[in-house]
Amino acid sequence: MRKYQVEITRIAELDIQGIFEYILSDNHKAAIKWVGEIERQVDSLEKCPLRCGVIPETKELRKTYHHIIFGNYRTIFKIKGSKVIIMRVIHASRLLDLQMFEK
């Protein structure tokens, strides 16, 4: 089985930190659980990231991104050769545009 190298962009790290702090302000236990699940999902992308769906916005963005969903949050990533690059972790209700990714 092919193994992918997973990289997390700085903006995605900031997304995770911000969401964690937001949840933490309301519920410490839920924040710990949330970040643990995000870490588990990101780690799981080392094997078979193509199992994750292509985001619906692909046609408008003219780029192929995949996502993995946990609760109300989407971890959006692209696959480039043997790398999986985590681009953003955002609330599912947010509208996407290409500028969110290509910085």
C-alpha positions in Angstrom: 0.0 0.0 0.0 1.3 3.4 -1.0 2.1 5.8 1.9 1.7 9.5 1.5 3.5 12.3 3.2 1.1 14.6 5.0 1.9 18.3 5.3 -0.1 21.0 7.0 0.0 24.5 5.8 0.5 27.3 8.3 -3.0 28.7 7.5 -4.5 25.3 8.3 -2.5 25.1 11.6 -4.0 28.6 12.4 -7.4 27.3 11.5 -7.1 24.4 13.9 -5.8 26.6 16.7 -8.6 29.1 16.3 -11.3 26.5 16.2 -9.8 24.7 19.2 -9.7 28.0 21.2 -13.3 28.8 20.1 -14.6 25.4 21.3 -12.4 25.5 24.4 -14.1 28.8 25.5 -17.3 26.9 25.8 -16.4 23.3 26.5 -12.9 22.0 27.4 -13.7 18.3 27.0 -15.3 18.9 23.6 -12.3 20.9 22.4 -9.9 18.1 23.4 -12.1 15.6 21.6 -12.4 17.7 18.5 -8.6 18.3 18.1 -7.9 14.7 18.8 -10.3 13.6 16.0 -8.8 16.2 13.6 -5.3 14.8 14.3 -6.6 11.2 13.8 -8.2 12.1 10.5 -5.1 14.0 9.3 -2.9 11.0 10.2 -5.2 8.6 8.4 -4.5 10.5 5.1 -1.1 8.8 5.0 -3.0 5.8 3.6 -5.6 6.1 0.8 -6.4 9.9 0.8 -8.4 9.3 -2.4 -11.1 7.6 -0.3 -12.2 11.2 0.6 -14.6 13.0 -1.6 -13.8 15.8 -4.0 -15.2 19.0 -2.7 -18.4 20.3 -4.5 -16.7 23.6 -5.2 -14.1 22.0 -7.5 -15.8 23.2 -10.7 -15.9 26.8 -9.5 -12.4 26.8 -8.1 -11.0 25.0 -11.2 -8.7 22.9 -8.9 -9.3 19.5 -7.4 -9.4 19.5 -3.6 -10.7 16.7 -1.4 -12.2 16.9 2.1 -12.8 14.9 5.1 -15.6 16.0 7.4 -15.9 15.8 11.2 -19.0 17.4 12.7 -19.4 20.8 11.3 -15.8 21.1 10.1 -14.1 20.3 6.8 -10.4 19.4 6.5 -9.7 20.4 2.9 -6.6 19.1 1.2 -5.0 18.5 -2.2 -2.9 15.6 -3.4 0.3 16.4 -5.2 2.2 13.3 -6.2 3.0 11.4 -3.0 2.1 14.4 -0.8 -1.2 15.3 0.9 -1.3 19.0 1.7 -3.8 20.1 4.2 -4.9 23.5 3.0 -7.6 24.6 5.4 -9.8 23.4 8.3 -13.0 25.4 8.2 -16.6 25.4 9.3 -18.7 23.6 6.7 -21.0 26.7 6.3 -18.2 28.9 5.0 -18.2 29.7 1.3 -14.9 28.9 -0.4 -12.9 30.9 -3.0 -9.6 30.2 -4.5 -7.9 33.0 -2.5 -8.5 30.9 0.6 -6.0 28.3 -0.7 -3.4 29.8 -2.9 -1.5 32.1 -0.5 
